[in-house]
Amino acid sequence: MASNRHLARTCVMQTLFVHGFRGGDPKKILKSMLAEFAPKLRNEDFAYNLLEGIVKNRKKIIKIVEKHAPEWPIEKIANIDRAILEIGVYEIVFSLDIPPVVAINEAIEIAKHFGDINSSKFINGVLSSVMTKNINKKKCKSSKPKSMRCSRKKLGSNSKTSRS
Protein backbone atom coordinates (compact mmCIF):
# COMPACT_ATOMS: atom_id res chain seq x y z
CA MET A 1 0.00 0.00 0.00
CA ALA A 2 1.35 3.42 -0.95
CA SER A 3 2.00 5.95 1.77
CA ASN A 4 0.00 9.15 1.93
CA ARG A 5 3.01 11.18 0.81
CA HIS A 6 3.72 8.83 -2.09
CA LEU A 7 0.13 9.15 -3.22
CA ALA A 8 0.28 12.94 -2.82
CA ARG A 9 3.50 13.09 -4.89
CA THR A 10 1.85 10.99 -7.59
CA CYS A 11 -1.10 13.38 -7.75
CA VAL A 12 1.26 16.37 -7.90
CA MET A 13 3.21 14.68 -10.71
CA GLN A 14 -0.02 14.10 -12.63
CA THR A 15 -1.00 17.72 -12.00
CA LEU A 16 2.30 19.01 -13.39
CA PHE A 17 1.95 16.69 -16.38
CA VAL A 18 -1.59 17.86 -17.18
CA HIS A 19 -0.69 21.50 -16.57
CA GLY A 20 2.20 21.13 -19.01
CA PHE A 21 -0.20 20.11 -21.76
CA ARG A 22 -3.33 22.10 -21.04
CA GLY A 23 -2.30 24.95 -18.78
CA GLY A 24 -4.90 26.21 -16.32
CA ASP A 25 -4.83 26.66 -12.58
CA PRO A 26 -2.52 24.03 -11.05
CA LYS A 27 -4.42 24.10 -7.73
CA LYS A 28 -7.70 23.30 -9.48
CA ILE A 29 -6.04 20.51 -11.43
CA LEU A 30 -4.59 19.09 -8.20
CA LYS A 31 -7.98 19.28 -6.51
CA SER A 32 -9.43 17.23 -9.37
CA MET A 33 -6.55 14.72 -9.22
CA LEU A 34 -6.93 14.26 -5.47
CA ALA A 35 -10.69 13.78 -5.78
CA GLU A 36 -10.29 11.18 -8.52
CA PHE A 37 -7.17 9.27 -7.49
CA ALA A 38 -6.83 9.90 -3.75
CA PRO A 39 -10.28 10.52 -2.27
CA LYS A 40 -9.22 9.09 1.10
CA LEU A 41 -5.94 10.98 1.36
CA ARG A 42 -5.66 12.24 4.91
CA ASN A 43 -3.12 15.01 4.45
CA GLU A 44 -3.89 17.04 1.36
CA ASP A 45 -1.80 19.92 2.72
CA PHE A 46 1.38 18.05 1.81
CA ALA A 47 0.27 17.85 -1.83
CA TYR A 48 -0.81 21.50 -2.00
CA ASN A 49 2.39 22.71 -0.30
CA LEU A 50 4.52 20.60 -2.64
CA LEU A 51 2.73 21.94 -5.71
CA GLU A 52 2.93 25.52 -4.45
CA GLY A 53 6.66 25.19 -3.79
CA ILE A 54 7.31 23.77 -7.25
CA VAL A 55 5.27 26.45 -9.00
CA LYS A 56 6.94 29.20 -6.94
CA ASN A 57 10.46 27.90 -7.70
CA ARG A 58 9.87 26.48 -11.18
CA LYS A 59 12.38 28.70 -13.02
CA LYS A 60 15.12 27.81 -10.53
CA ILE A 61 14.17 24.12 -10.70
CA ILE A 62 14.34 24.11 -14.51
CA LYS A 63 17.79 25.75 -14.41
CA ILE A 64 18.98 23.08 -11.96
CA VAL A 65 17.67 20.30 -14.21
CA GLU A 66 19.36 21.87 -17.24
CA LYS A 67 22.64 22.13 -15.32
CA HIS A 68 22.57 18.49 -14.21
CA ALA A 69 21.29 17.05 -17.51
CA PRO A 70 23.29 19.10 -20.03
CA GLU A 71 22.88 16.55 -22.81
CA TRP A 72 19.09 16.86 -22.55
CA PRO A 73 17.53 20.24 -23.33
CA ILE A 74 14.48 20.69 -21.11
CA GLU A 75 12.09 20.61 -24.08
CA LYS A 76 13.50 17.21 -25.11
CA ILE A 77 12.87 15.60 -21.71
CA ALA A 78 9.63 13.61 -21.68
CA ASN A 79 6.89 15.57 -19.90
CA ILE A 80 6.35 12.81 -17.34
CA ASP A 81 10.08 12.69 -16.54
CA ARG A 82 10.20 16.48 -16.29
CA ALA A 83 7.32 16.49 -13.82
CA ILE A 84 9.02 13.83 -11.70
CA LEU A 85 12.32 15.74 -11.84
CA GLU A 86 10.61 18.95 -10.75
CA ILE A 87 9.27 17.21 -7.65
CA GLY A 88 12.63 15.58 -6.88
CA VAL A 89 14.67 18.74 -7.38
CA TYR A 90 12.24 20.76 -5.27
CA GLU A 91 12.42 18.26 -2.42
CA ILE A 92 16.23 17.98 -2.58
CA VAL A 93 17.03 21.68 -2.91
CA PHE A 94 14.17 23.59 -1.32
CA SER A 95 12.41 21.31 1.17
CA LEU A 96 14.02 21.02 4.60
CA ASP A 97 11.85 18.20 5.91
CA ILE A 98 12.49 15.63 3.15
CA PRO A 99 15.85 13.80 3.22
CA PRO A 100 17.41 13.87 -0.27
CA VAL A 101 17.67 10.08 -0.44
CA VAL A 102 13.94 9.78 0.25
CA ALA A 103 13.20 12.31 -2.51
CA ILE A 104 15.31 10.32 -4.97
CA ASN A 105 13.77 6.97 -4.00
CA GLU A 106 10.25 8.37 -4.33
CA ALA A 107 11.05 9.86 -7.73
CA ILE A 108 12.52 6.55 -8.94
CA GLU A 109 9.44 4.62 -7.79
CA ILE A 110 7.09 7.06 -9.53
CA ALA A 111 9.25 6.88 -12.67
CA LYS A 112 9.13 3.08 -12.68
CA HIS A 113 5.35 3.21 -12.57
CA PHE A 114 4.65 6.11 -14.97
CA GLY A 115 7.78 6.58 -17.10
CA ASP A 116 9.33 4.51 -19.84
CA ILE A 117 11.95 1.80 -19.44
CA ASN A 118 14.84 4.28 -19.02
CA SER A 119 13.07 6.94 -16.95
CA SER A 120 14.07 5.65 -13.54
CA LYS A 121 17.77 5.48 -14.50
CA PHE A 122 17.73 8.95 -16.02
CA ILE A 123 15.93 10.45 -13.02
CA ASN A 124 18.25 8.67 -10.59
CA GLY A 125 21.30 10.07 -12.38
CA VAL A 126 20.04 13.64 -12.51
CA LEU A 127 18.73 13.72 -8.94
CA SER A 128 21.85 12.03 -7.53
CA SER A 129 23.92 14.74 -9.19
CA VAL A 130 21.65 17.43 -7.74
CA MET A 131 21.89 15.85 -4.29
CA THR A 132 25.69 15.66 -4.41
CA LYS A 133 25.90 19.31 -5.39
CA ASN A 134 23.43 20.48 -2.74
CA ILE A 135 24.07 18.20 0.23
CA ASN A 136 26.18 20.69 2.19
CA LYS A 137 23.81 23.54 1.44
CA LYS A 138 20.85 21.58 2.75
CA LYS A 139 22.66 20.57 5.93
CA CYS A 140 23.39 24.22 6.62
CA LYS A 141 19.84 25.46 6.06
CA SER A 142 17.88 25.26 9.23
CA SER A 143 15.90 27.17 11.76
CA LYS A 144 19.12 28.13 13.58
CA PRO A 145 19.76 31.83 14.00
CA LYS A 146 21.70 33.31 11.08
CA SER A 147 24.85 33.71 13.18
CA MET A 148 24.93 29.93 13.84
CA ARG A 149 24.36 28.75 10.24
CA CYS A 150 27.11 27.23 8.14
CA SER A 151 29.24 29.59 6.11
CA ARG A 152 29.66 29.24 2.38
CA LYS A 153 33.05 27.60 2.96
CA LYS A 154 33.15 23.83 3.14
CA LEU A 155 32.96 22.54 6.65
CA GLY A 156 36.23 21.26 8.02
CA SER A 157 38.35 22.88 5.33
CA ASN A 158 41.80 24.14 6.28
CA SER A 159 41.27 27.62 4.91
CA LYS A 160 43.10 30.55 6.44
CA THR A 161 41.23 32.60 8.98
CA SER A 162 40.38 36.20 8.22
CA ARG A 163 43.23 38.67 8.42
CA SER A 164 43.34 41.23 11.21
MIDOSE-1310 file (N, C-alpha, C; in nm, 2 decimals, decimal comma, always signed):
residues 164
masn	+0,08/-0,12/+0,00/+0,00/+0,00/+0,00/+0,09/+0,13/+0,00; +0,06/+0,22/-0,08/+0,13/+0,34/-0,10/+0,11/+0,43/+0,03; +0,22/+0,50/+0,07/+0,20/+0,59/+0,18/+0,12/+0,72/+0,13; +0,07/+0,79/+0,23/+0,00/+0,91/+0,19/+0,09/+1,01/+0,11
rhla	+0,21/+1,03/+0,15/+0,30/+1,12/+0,08/+0,33/+1,07/-0,06; +0,35/+0,94/-0,08/+0,37/+0,88/-0,21/+0,25/+0,91/-0,30; +0,13/+0,89/-0,25/+0,01/+0,92/-0,32/+0,00/+1,06/-0,35; +0,03/+1,15/-0,26/+0,03/+1,29/-0,28/+0,13/+1,33/-0,39
rtcv	+0,25/+1,28/-0,39/+0,35/+1,31/-0,49/+0,30/+1,26/-0,63; +0,24/+1,15/-0,63/+0,19/+1,10/-0,76/+0,08/+1,19/-0,81; -0,01/+1,24/-0,73/-0,11/+1,34/-0,78/-0,05/+1,47/-0,82; +0,06/+1,51/-0,75/+0,13/+1,64/-0,79/+0,20/+1,62/-0,92
mqtl	+0,26/+1,50/-0,94/+0,32/+1,47/-1,07/+0,22/+1,47/-1,18; +0,10/+1,41/-1,16/+0,00/+1,41/-1,26/-0,05/+1,55/-1,29; -0,06/+1,63/-1,19/-0,10/+1,77/-1,20/+0,00/+1,85/-1,29; +0,13/+1,83/-1,26/+0,23/+1,90/-1,34/+0,23/+1,85/-1,48
fvhg	+0,20/+1,73/-1,50/+0,19/+1,67/-1,64/+0,08/+1,73/-1,71; -0,04/+1,73/-1,65/-0,16/+1,79/-1,72/-0,14/+1,94/-1,74; -0,09/+2,01/-1,64/-0,07/+2,15/-1,66/+0,03/+2,18/-1,77; +0,13/+2,09/-1,79/+0,22/+2,11/-1,90/+0,15/+2,10/-2,04
frgg	+0,05/+2,02/-2,05/-0,02/+2,01/-2,18/-0,13/+2,11/-2,19; -0,21/+2,13/-2,09/-0,33/+2,21/-2,10/-0,33/+2,35/-2,04; -0,23/+2,37/-1,95/-0,23/+2,49/-1,88/-0,34/+2,49/-1,77; -0,39/+2,61/-1,73/-0,49/+2,62/-1,63/-0,43/+2,64/-1,49
dpkk	-0,52/+2,64/-1,40/-0,48/+2,67/-1,26/-0,43/+2,54/-1,20; -0,31/+2,53/-1,16/-0,25/+2,40/-1,10/-0,33/+2,36/-0,98; -0,37/+2,45/-0,90/-0,44/+2,41/-0,77/-0,58/+2,34/-0,81; -0,64/+2,39/-0,91/-0,77/+2,33/-0,95/-0,75/+2,19/-1,01
ilks	-0,64/+2,18/-1,09/-0,60/+2,05/-1,14/-0,57/+1,95/-1,03; -0,49/+2,00/-0,93/-0,46/+1,91/-0,82/-0,58/+1,87/-0,74; -0,67/+1,96/-0,72/-0,80/+1,93/-0,65/-0,87/+1,82/-0,72; -0,88/+1,83/-0,86/-0,94/+1,72/-0,94/-0,87/+1,59/-0,93
mlae	-0,74/+1,59/-0,93/-0,65/+1,47/-0,92/-0,68/+1,40/-0,79; -0,67/+1,48/-0,68/-0,69/+1,43/-0,55/-0,83/+1,36/-0,53; -0,93/+1,43/-0,59/-1,07/+1,38/-0,58/-1,08/+1,25/-0,65; -1,02/+1,24/-0,77/-1,03/+1,12/-0,85/-0,94/+1,00/-0,81
fapk	-0,81/+1,03/-0,78/-0,72/+0,93/-0,75/-0,68/+0,91/-0,60; -0,72/+1,00/-0,52/-0,68/+0,99/-0,38/-0,79/+1,05/-0,29; -0,92/+0,99/-0,30/-1,03/+1,05/-0,23/-1,01/+1,03/-0,08; -0,94/+0,94/-0,03/-0,92/+0,91/+0,11/-0,79/+0,96/+0,17
lrne	-0,72/+1,04/+0,09/-0,59/+1,10/+0,14/-0,62/+1,18/+0,26; -0,54/+1,16/+0,36/-0,57/+1,22/+0,49/-0,50/+1,36/+0,50; -0,39/+1,38/+0,43/-0,31/+1,50/+0,45/-0,29/+1,57/+0,31; -0,40/+1,64/+0,26/-0,39/+1,70/+0,14/-0,29/+1,82/+0,14
dfay	-0,27/+1,88/+0,26/-0,18/+1,99/+0,27/-0,04/+1,96/+0,21; +0,01/+1,84/+0,24/+0,14/+1,80/+0,18/+0,14/+1,82/+0,03; +0,04/+1,77/-0,04/+0,03/+1,79/-0,18/+0,02/+1,93/-0,23; -0,07/+2,01/-0,16/-0,08/+2,15/-0,20/+0,05/+2,23/-0,17
nlle	+0,11/+2,20/-0,06/+0,24/+2,27/-0,03/+0,35/+2,23/-0,13; +0,35/+2,11/-0,17/+0,45/+2,06/-0,26/+0,43/+2,13/-0,40; +0,31/+2,13/-0,44/+0,27/+2,19/-0,57/+0,31/+2,34/-0,57; +0,27/+2,41/-0,46/+0,29/+2,55/-0,44/+0,44/+2,58/-0,45
givk	+0,52/+2,50/-0,38/+0,67/+2,52/-0,38/+0,73/+2,50/-0,52; +0,68/+2,40/-0,59/+0,73/+2,38/-0,72/+0,70/+2,49/-0,82; +0,57/+2,54/-0,81/+0,53/+2,65/-0,90/+0,61/+2,77/-0,87; +0,62/+2,80/-0,74/+0,69/+2,92/-0,69/+0,84/+2,92/-0,74
nrkk	+0,90/+2,80/-0,74/+1,05/+2,79/-0,77/+1,07/+2,73/-0,91; +0,98/+2,72/-0,99/+0,99/+2,65/-1,12/+1,11/+2,69/-1,20; +1,13/+2,82/-1,22/+1,24/+2,87/-1,30/+1,37/+2,82/-1,25; +1,39/+2,83/-1,12/+1,51/+2,78/-1,05/+1,53/+2,63/-1,07
iiki	+1,42/+2,56/-1,06/+1,42/+2,41/-1,07/+1,46/+2,37/-1,21; +1,40/+2,44/-1,31/+1,43/+2,41/-1,45/+1,58/+2,44/-1,48; +1,64/+2,55/-1,42/+1,78/+2,57/-1,44/+1,87/+2,47/-1,38; +1,82/+2,42/-1,26/+1,90/+2,31/-1,20/+1,89/+2,18/-1,28
vekh	+1,78/+2,15/-1,33/+1,77/+2,03/-1,42/+1,86/+2,05/-1,54; +1,85/+2,16/-1,61/+1,94/+2,19/-1,72/+2,08/+2,17/-1,69; +2,12/+2,22/-1,57/+2,26/+2,21/-1,53/+2,31/+2,07/-1,51; +2,22/+1,99/-1,46/+2,26/+1,85/-1,42/+2,22/+1,75/-1,53
apew	+2,16/+1,79/-1,64/+2,13/+1,71/-1,75/+2,16/+1,78/-1,88; +2,29/+1,82/-1,89/+2,33/+1,91/-2,00/+2,31/+1,85/-2,14; +2,31/+1,72/-2,15/+2,29/+1,65/-2,28/+2,14/+1,65/-2,32; +2,05/+1,69/-2,23/+1,91/+1,69/-2,25/+1,85/+1,82/-2,24
piek	+1,83/+1,90/-2,34/+1,75/+2,02/-2,33/+1,62/+2,00/-2,27; +1,57/+2,09/-2,19/+1,45/+2,07/-2,11/+1,33/+2,03/-2,20; +1,32/+2,09/-2,32/+1,21/+2,06/-2,41/+1,22/+1,92/-2,47; +1,33/+1,86/-2,46/+1,35/+1,72/-2,51/+1,32/+1,61/-2,40
iani	+1,32/+1,66/-2,28/+1,29/+1,56/-2,17/+1,14/+1,53/-2,17; +1,10/+1,40/-2,17/+0,96/+1,36/-2,17/+0,89/+1,44/-2,06; +0,77/+1,48/-2,09/+0,69/+1,56/-1,99/+0,67/+1,49/-1,86; +0,65/+1,35/-1,86/+0,64/+1,28/-1,73/+0,77/+1,28/-1,65
drai	+0,88/+1,26/-1,72/+1,01/+1,27/-1,65/+1,04/+1,41/-1,60; +1,00/+1,51/-1,67/+1,02/+1,65/-1,63/+0,94/+1,68/-1,50; +0,82/+1,63/-1,50/+0,73/+1,65/-1,38/+0,79/+1,58/-1,26; +0,84/+1,46/-1,28/+0,90/+1,38/-1,17/+1,03/+1,45/-1,12
leig	+1,11/+1,50/-1,22/+1,23/+1,57/-1,18/+1,20/+1,70/-1,11; +1,10/+1,77/-1,15/+1,06/+1,89/-1,08/+1,03/+1,87/-0,93; +0,96/+1,76/-0,90/+0,93/+1,72/-0,76/+1,06/+1,69/-0,69; +1,14/+1,60/-0,75/+1,26/+1,56/-0,69/+1,36/+1,67/-0,66
vyei	+1,38/+1,76/-0,76/+1,47/+1,87/-0,74/+1,41/+1,97/-0,63; +1,28/+1,99/-0,63/+1,22/+2,08/-0,53/+1,25/+2,02/-0,39; +1,23/+1,89/-0,37/+1,24/+1,83/-0,24/+1,39/+1,82/-0,20; +1,48/+1,80/-0,29/+1,62/+1,80/-0,26/+1,68/+1,94/-0,22
vfsl	+1,64/+2,04/-0,30/+1,70/+2,17/-0,29/+1,63/+2,26/-0,20; +1,49/+2,26/-0,20/+1,42/+2,36/-0,13/+1,34/+2,31/-0,01; +1,32/+2,18/+0,01/+1,24/+2,13/+0,12/+1,33/+2,08/+0,23; +1,32/+2,14/+0,35/+1,40/+2,10/+0,46/+1,36/+1,98/+0,53
dipp	+1,23/+1,93/+0,51/+1,19/+1,82/+0,59/+1,19/+1,69/+0,52; +1,24/+1,69/+0,39/+1,25/+1,56/+0,32/+1,40/+1,53/+0,29; +1,45/+1,42/+0,35/+1,58/+1,38/+0,32/+1,61/+1,36/+0,17; +1,72/+1,40/+0,12/+1,74/+1,39/-0,03/+1,73/+1,24/-0,08
vvai	+1,77/+1,15/+0,00/+1,77/+1,01/-0,04/+1,62/+0,96/-0,06; +1,54/+1,01/+0,03/+1,39/+0,98/+0,02/+1,33/+1,04/-0,10; +1,37/+1,16/-0,13/+1,32/+1,23/-0,25/+1,36/+1,15/-0,38; +1,48/+1,11/-0,38/+1,53/+1,03/-0,50/+1,46/+0,90/-0,51
neai	+1,45/+0,83/-0,40/+1,38/+0,70/-0,40/+1,23/+0,71/-0,44; +1,16/+0,81/-0,39/+1,03/+0,84/-0,43/+1,02/+0,87/-0,58; +1,11/+0,95/-0,63/+1,11/+0,99/-0,77/+1,13/+0,86/-0,86; +1,22/+0,78/-0,82/+1,25/+0,66/-0,89/+1,13/+0,56/-0,90
eiak	+1,06/+0,55/-0,78/+0,94/+0,46/-0,78/+0,83/+0,52/-0,87; +0,81/+0,65/-0,87/+0,71/+0,71/-0,95/+0,75/+0,69/-1,10; +0,88/+0,71/-1,13/+0,92/+0,69/-1,27/+0,91/+0,54/-1,32; +0,93/+0,45/-1,23/+0,91/+0,31/-1,27/+0,77/+0,28/-1,30
hfgd	+0,68/+0,35/-1,23/+0,54/+0,32/-1,26/+0,48/+0,40/-1,38; +0,52/+0,52/-1,39/+0,47/+0,61/-1,50/+0,56/+0,64/-1,62; +0,69/+0,62/-1,60/+0,78/+0,66/-1,71/+0,80/+0,54/-1,80; +0,90/+0,56/-1,89/+0,93/+0,45/-1,98/+1,04/+0,37/-1,92
inss	+1,10/+0,28/-2,00/+1,20/+0,18/-1,94/+1,32/+0,25/-1,89; +1,36/+0,36/-1,94/+1,48/+0,43/-1,90/+1,46/+0,54/-1,81; +1,34/+0,58/-1,78/+1,31/+0,69/-1,70/+1,37/+0,69/-1,56; +1,36/+0,57/-1,49/+1,41/+0,57/-1,35/+1,56/+0,58/-1,35
kfin	+1,63/+0,53/-1,45/+1,78/+0,55/-1,45/+1,81/+0,69/-1,47; +1,75/+0,76/-1,57/+1,77/+0,90/-1,60/+1,75/+0,98/-1,48; +1,63/+0,96/-1,42/+1,59/+1,05/-1,30/+1,69/+1,02/-1,19; +1,73/+0,90/-1,16/+1,82/+0,87/-1,06/+1,96/+0,94/-1,08
gvls	+2,00/+0,94/-1,21/+2,13/+1,01/-1,24/+2,12/+1,16/-1,22; +2,02/+1,22/-1,26/+2,00/+1,36/-1,25/+1,99/+1,40/-1,10; +1,90/+1,34/-1,03/+1,87/+1,37/-0,89/+1,99/+1,34/-0,80; +2,06/+1,23/-0,83/+2,18/+1,20/-0,75/+2,29/+1,31/-0,77
svmt	+2,30/+1,36/-0,89/+2,39/+1,47/-0,92/+2,35/+1,60/-0,84; +2,22/+1,63/-0,85/+2,16/+1,74/-0,77/+2,19/+1,73/-0,62; +2,17/+1,61/-0,57/+2,19/+1,58/-0,43/+2,34/+1,61/-0,39; +2,43/+1,55/-0,47/+2,57/+1,57/-0,44/+2,61/+1,71/-0,44
knin	+2,56/+1,79/-0,53/+2,59/+1,93/-0,54/+2,53/+2,01/-0,42; +2,42/+1,97/-0,37/+2,34/+2,05/-0,27/+2,35/+1,99/-0,13; +2,41/+1,88/-0,11/+2,41/+1,82/+0,02/+2,46/+1,91/+0,13; +2,57/+1,98/+0,11/+2,62/+2,07/+0,22/+2,53/+2,19/+0,24
kkkc	+2,47/+2,24/+0,13/+2,38/+2,35/+0,14/+2,26/+2,32/+0,23; +2,21/+2,20/+0,20/+2,08/+2,16/+0,27/+2,11/+2,13/+0,42; +2,23/+2,08/+0,45/+2,27/+2,06/+0,59/+2,28/+2,19/+0,67; +2,32/+2,29/+0,60/+2,34/+2,42/+0,66/+2,21/+2,50/+0,68
kssk	+2,11/+2,48/+0,59/+1,98/+2,55/+0,61/+1,91/+2,49/+0,73; +1,86/+2,57/+0,81/+1,79/+2,53/+0,92/+1,72/+2,64/+0,99; +1,66/+2,61/+1,10/+1,59/+2,72/+1,18/+1,69/+2,78/+1,28; +1,81/+2,75/+1,27/+1,91/+2,81/+1,36/+1,92/+2,96/+1,33
pksm	+1,95/+3,04/+1,43/+1,98/+3,18/+1,40/+2,09/+3,20/+1,29; +2,08/+3,31/+1,22/+2,17/+3,33/+1,11/+2,32/+3,32/+1,15; +2,35/+3,37/+1,27/+2,48/+3,37/+1,32/+2,54/+3,23/+1,34; +2,45/+3,13/+1,36/+2,49/+2,99/+1,38/+2,49/+2,90/+1,26
rcsr	+2,44/+2,96/+1,15/+2,44/+2,88/+1,02/+2,57/+2,85/+0,97; +2,58/+2,75/+0,88/+2,71/+2,72/+0,81/+2,75/+2,84/+0,72; +2,88/+2,86/+0,71/+2,92/+2,96/+0,61/+2,93/+2,90/+0,47; +2,96/+2,97/+0,37/+2,97/+2,92/+0,24/+3,09/+2,83/+0,22
kklg	+3,19/+2,84/+0,31/+3,30/+2,76/+0,30/+3,27/+2,62/+0,33; +3,34/+2,52/+0,28/+3,31/+2,38/+0,31/+3,35/+2,36/+0,46; +3,27/+2,28/+0,53/+3,30/+2,25/+0,66/+3,42/+2,17/+0,68; +3,50/+2,20/+0,78/+3,62/+2,13/+0,80/+3,74/+2,16/+0,71
snsk	+3,73/+2,26/+0,62/+3,84/+2,29/+0,53/+3,94/+2,36/+0,61; +4,07/+2,35/+0,56/+4,18/+2,41/+0,63/+4,21/+2,55/+0,57; +4,11/+2,63/+0,55/+4,13/+2,76/+0,49/+4,18/+2,86/+0,60; +4,25/+2,96/+0,55/+4,31/+3,06/+0,64/+4,20/+3,14/+0,71
tsrs	+4,22/+3,18/+0,83/+4,12/+3,26/+0,90/+4,13/+3,40/+0,84; +4,04/+3,48/+0,87/+4,04/+3,62/+0,82/+4,16/+3,70/+0,88; +4,21/+3,79/+0,80/+4,32/+3,87/+0,84/+4,28/+3,98/+0,93; +4,37/+4,01/+1,03/+4,33/+4,12/+1,12/+4,39/+4,25/+1,07
